[in-house]
Every structure is written in structure tokens, then in C-alpha cells.
Amino acid sequence: MGTTTSPVLTAEQLEVIGLLATGLSDASIARRLNLGRRTVGRRISQIYDLLGVTSRFQAGMAVARLGLLDFTPDADPSPARWSGWRGSGSPDRTRP
């Protein structure tokens, strides 16, 4: 039987996936990270390719399965608890 390896995500990709998991739009993520919306879209596409998924939902399931985000019921919901989170404050849950 072959062995499967977990994808290695960079710190930047972990930050994007953490924001994605909060439900932010590409534009909101771009504003938070001071990047262009198209740059964020490309990073999300790269993350999808690494995880072998095609949607935000599938990406969330994949990172949860890999243990990259803490989804335990009693966990502090603040982004600072997420693996790879380097931001400060609470996520912006507004959508443009």
C-alpha cells in the first residue's frame, strides 16, 4: 500500500485558510492582508490544488481533517487559537 502525505502549507497559506474558514470573502481577506483580490484568489486556488479540493467547504473539511484548524466545541472561537494565525483582533465578518 502506498503512503499518503499531508500537504505542506506555508504560513501565508495558513493565514489565508484561517480567514477563509471564518467565512470572509476574497475581497475581505485581501483588505485584511493588504493584498489585491486577484492575489488572494490565486493563493486560494493554490491552496485548493495542494489540498486536492474544489470548494471553500471542501477546503475547510480538509484542513479540519489534517488538524490545521481547531474546531472543538469548547475551543475559543477567536482566530488567535487557529494554527498558523498571525493576525490580531477578531475576524471581520462583513461581506462587501
C-alpha positions as CSV (number, residue, x, y, z in Angstrom):
1,M,0.0,0.0,0.0
2,G,1.2,3.5,-0.8
3,T,1.6,6.2,1.8
4,T,-0.1,9.5,1.6
5,T,1.5,12.6,2.8
6,S,-0.2,15.7,4.1
7,P,0.2,18.9,2.0
8,V,2.6,21.4,3.4
9,L,1.1,24.8,3.7
10,T,3.2,28.0,4.1
11,A,2.5,30.5,6.9
12,E,0.8,32.8,4.3
13,Q,-1.4,29.9,3.1
14,L,-2.4,29.0,6.6
15,E,-3.3,32.7,7.3
16,V,-5.5,32.7,4.2
17,I,-7.2,29.4,5.0
18,G,-7.8,30.7,8.6
19,L,-9.5,33.7,7.2
20,L,-11.4,31.7,4.7
21,A,-12.7,29.4,7.5
22,T,-14.3,32.5,9.1
23,G,-16.4,32.9,6.1
24,L,-14.7,36.0,4.7
25,S,-15.0,36.9,1.0
26,D,-11.9,37.1,-1.2
27,A,-12.2,40.9,-1.1
28,S,-12.4,41.0,2.7
29,I,-9.4,38.7,3.0
30,A,-7.5,40.9,0.6
31,R,-8.2,44.0,2.7
32,R,-7.1,42.3,5.9
33,L,-3.9,41.1,4.4
34,N,-3.3,44.3,2.4
35,L,-3.2,42.3,-0.9
36,G,-5.1,42.5,-4.1
37,R,-8.2,40.5,-4.5
38,R,-6.8,38.6,-7.5
39,T,-3.7,37.8,-5.5
40,V,-5.9,36.3,-2.8
41,G,-7.8,34.4,-5.4
42,R,-4.6,32.9,-6.8
43,R,-3.5,31.9,-3.3
44,I,-6.8,30.2,-2.6
45,S,-6.5,28.3,-5.9
46,Q,-3.0,27.2,-4.9
47,I,-4.4,26.0,-1.5
48,Y,-7.2,24.1,-3.3
49,D,-4.6,22.4,-5.6
50,L,-2.5,21.4,-2.6
51,L,-5.4,20.1,-0.7
52,G,-7.0,18.4,-3.8
53,V,-10.3,20.2,-3.3
54,T,-12.6,22.4,-5.4
55,S,-14.6,24.5,-2.9
56,R,-14.4,26.5,0.3
57,F,-16.4,23.8,2.1
58,Q,-14.1,21.1,0.9
59,A,-11.0,23.1,1.9
60,G,-12.5,23.6,5.4
61,M,-13.1,19.9,5.7
62,A,-9.6,19.1,4.5
63,V,-7.9,21.5,7.0
64,A,-10.0,20.2,9.8
65,R,-9.2,16.6,8.9
66,L,-5.5,17.5,8.8
67,G,-5.7,19.3,12.2
68,L,-4.7,22.7,10.8
69,L,-7.7,24.4,12.5
70,D,-9.2,23.8,15.9
71,F,-12.9,23.1,15.6
72,T,-13.5,21.6,19.1
73,P,-16.9,22.7,20.5
74,D,-15.3,24.3,23.7
75,A,-12.5,26.0,21.8
76,D,-12.1,29.7,21.9
77,P,-13.5,30.9,18.6
78,S,-11.0,33.7,18.3
79,P,-8.7,33.4,15.3
80,A,-5.6,33.6,17.6
81,R,-6.3,29.9,18.5
82,W,-6.1,28.7,15.0
83,S,-2.9,27.0,13.8
84,G,-1.0,29.4,11.6
85,W,-2.9,32.5,12.6
86,R,-0.5,35.5,12.8
87,G,-3.1,38.3,12.8
88,S,-4.5,40.2,15.7
89,G,-8.0,41.0,16.8
90,S,-11.2,39.3,15.7
91,P,-12.1,38.5,12.1
92,D,-14.1,40.9,10.0
93,R,-17.3,39.0,9.3
94,T,-18.7,41.6,7.0
95,R,-19.1,40.9,3.3
96,P,-18.8,43.6,0.6
